[in-house]
Amino acid sequence: MMKNRQHIKWGFLFFFLPVVLWLFLLIVLPHIELLRLSFTKANTGKFTLDNYMAFFKEPIYWLTFVRTAGYSIIVTFLVMVISLPVSFYISKIVKERMTGVLMILILVPFWVSELIRVYGWMILLRESGVLNQFFVSIGLFKEPVEMLYNDITMIMGLVYTSMLFMVVPVIGVMDDLDNSLIEAAYDLGASKISIWRTIIIPHCASGLVNGGIIVFMLVLGSYLTPNLMGGKNSLWFTEQIYNQIILYFNWNQGAAFGFLLLALSSLIIWVLLKLTRQNLKEVVT
């Protein structure tokens, strides 16, 4: 018995220790150093709050964050609206053998990097792209139109790149929904809108909130899609962090902006959970 316990203990340490080291060295330790930098003045190392106060003193910084958070909420809402019928179709309508095929079709685009997926959209939407050539050839457009580098295409790209992270948790909770409840409501004369409003959406609330938190945080912290599809006028907050660190070599200011992004996004999620009367512990478990 003692040998078995020692064997389990050493086996546990063998697999657990690399995970702890990986988390500590690549996540915890760098964040501790960035936190220290955010409270120190560049070149002097003295303690200061100026890096954080710059966010509130300069309108360009906090207005950019407000814009980023607003668009992130819009994208999250659009992803929810699209994911509900998609998840319902996969989970409840198609035959069981087709469910796996459809899930693979959803997963396949995410097997390539976000950069490649965004470039794919750019090839379609640019002035010399596939869509412009098609519309000109059928006479819909007299000349090519620039479809890229605006807020609409940026939102479309963000919805596309984050869809999977909403569909998967919604399908997970929708699978547990008893089909007889929907059938009984339909037999009693309930409309499709009533069934969605009173049965399906309340049952999927935990999956929607779970996926919503993931999508919101991913979109808020996105850099490639807003920068490439939104163009130079995208004004995304992550670009402010990038500029401070890469262009201006001001790691202290960039670190402060990074932690402000984390704190403010967490505050927004907390407020939204309170408004929707959802419990974070119940959602993530």
Secondary structure, 3 states (H helix, E strand, C coil): CHHHHHHHHHHHHHHHHHHHHHHHHHHHHHHHHHHHHHCECCCCCCECCHHHHHHHHCHHHHHHHHHHHHHHHHHHHHHHHHHHHHHHHHHHHCCHHHHHHHHHHHHHHHHCCHHHHHHHHHHHHCCCCHHHHHHHHCCCCCCCCCCCCCHHHHHHHHHHHHCHHHHHHHHHHHCCCCHHHHHHHHHCCCCHHHHHHHHHHHHCHHHHHHHHHHHHHHHHCCCHHHHHHHHHHCCCHHHHHHHHHHHCCCHHHHHHHHHHHHHHHHHHHHHHHHHCCCCHHHHHC
